[in-house]
Amino acid sequence: MKNLEKGEHVPQADALVFTFDGFELDGARFELRRDGKPLAVEPQVLSLLMLLAENRDRMVSKDELIERIWGGRIVSESAVAARIKAARKAVADKGSAQKVIRTIHGKGFRFVAQTEVTGAPAKASPVGSGLLTEEQAAKAIDDVLKTARDGRPSIAVLPFQYFGEPGPHDIVADALPADIIADLSRLHWLFVIARGSSFRFRGLDADPLSAGRQLSVRYGLTGTVELSGESVSIGVSLIDMTSGGTIWAEQYRGSLPELQQLRQEIEGHVVASLAVQIPQNEVRIARGRAPGELDAWACFHLGLDHMYRFNRQDNARAAALFTQSLDRDPYFSGAMGGLSFTHFQSAFMRFGDDPEAEVEKARALAQKAVETDRLDPFAHFNVGRCSWLEGRLEDSIAWFDRATSLSPSFAQGVYTRGLVSVMAGQAEEADVDLALALDLSPLDPLAYGMVSGRALAQLQLGDKERAEELGVKAALMPGAHKHIALIAALTSHLVGKDAEAQRWLARAKQADPTISSEVFFASFPFAENAARETIEKGLRDLGV
């Protein structure tokens, strides 16, 4: 994003119409027409065409393209190439012909079509010089940012307020939100305002809602750091910048000597919580829109809501929504990952007659998502899940390692690595991961799986009573499916609670009358070890 604090100018081509080869690129209407008829073009691709046409007298470098279209985020070469390819397709150009968009190899791109320009561009206005009102400044900033967001939810993390005696610890009020910004930036479905812009709004008189208007964001994260003697209290709130309402809030307390450790724990917990709270709010917003108004990101978030319910009907609905998302944006790695997840779920839950074919479809989509965006942790996560179902446990763990290295607070990546480690017989490592996943995201839609995974880990570690406690707890949690009920039955049986075991077994059979030991181990391909033998014997004794 341009530095708007120093009076730089915001280029505006909103009133221009670029006419070339039978096409009209209309900035005012933000549309592409051919022979007078509007064409369906994904917004980010349309923004790219606008940028190139506006600067047709020069080459637009790759760096400038990324700065303007992706807001300076780190994106892969393949993502840039995919958008250029889509832009060429929209204007009937080809990479071999390059009659409209020419590639300057290794440097950038130029708009080379013979173009007639009509209309007059709005005059650029300096921002930050005192000549603009707050509303005008917000509009100018939004003009720069709108091409980068492309429908994604947006957030500004503001510097925290510090209350206490001045000293070496007051730096936490800036350091903690800066760390949160860095970690949130790894979530490619979220547009995060850079620290240099959001940190302009500091001080006791800073108004978060005013900052939200000026930065044109939907969400704001605010916080306080309070020191009293040897105690420290840190409060964090997620705010809806459009209404001023608080979506989520948490308070963290500890002693001053623990501050650095507390800072790391808070960072991880906040990022994992936002990864749950923001999509849930996006779902609420999307449900209020007419079907024709849903963009790629709205379809994606609605798909996630259905995807986590683990039943046949919702899984099919999720797949349809991810497909709609890809219809609107064919290069959306998140939607590819979501669709991969639905095929994984079909195989895992045995919704169809050909689980192997479902795994193949899941893997193809997951690998395509990785190729589209190699920095998307969700894409790597989905490849790992495919390896899990194929019984290649160590390969699966390696993919989850990649996902969590890209986003250390990615709770579901930590969880699945722990669960697969259980299957591989690495109980101690698994229990650490599963406990961490729950700490990071206690309200996660897959929290029941985290708890049930810990039950299996405790079973391997020889603590059957703890395993039974966790197994039953997981089965009572919202969303728990047939496999979770079967694990509750198994752990109850192993501690001699046969009546309770039969009740949980009946619930599992009610969900799937064909459930069996074979079905369980197809979904959880345990390595040949003592843990597997214990489970096999327990299921046999239950009559499964």
Secondary structure, DSSP 8 states (H G I E B T S, - for coil): ---GGGT-B----TT-EEEETTEEEETTTTEEEETTEE----HHHHHHHHHHHHTTTS-EEHHHHHHHHSTT----HHHHHHHHHHHHHHTT--TTT-SSEEEETTTEEEE-S--EEES------BSSSS-S-HHHHHHHHHHHHHHHHTT--EEEE---EEES-SSGGGGHHHHHHHHHHHHHTT-TTSEE--HHHHTTS-STT--HHHHHHHHT-SEEEEEEEEEETTEEEEEEEEEETTT--EEEEEEEEEEGGGHHHHHHHHHHHHHHHHHHHHHHHHHHHHHTS-GGG--HHHHHHHHHHHHTT-SHHHHHHHHHHHHHHHHH-TT-HHHHHHHHHHHHHHHHHT-SS-HHHHHHHHHHHHHHHHHH-TT-HHHHHHHHHHHHHTT-HHHHHHHHHHHHHH-TT-HHHHHHHHHHHHHTT-HHHHHHHHHHHHHH-TT-TTHHHHHHHHHHHHHHTT-HHHHHHHHHHHHTSTT--HHHHHHHHHHHHHTT-HHHHHHHHHHHHHH-TT--HHHHHHHS---SSHHHHHHHHHHHHHT-
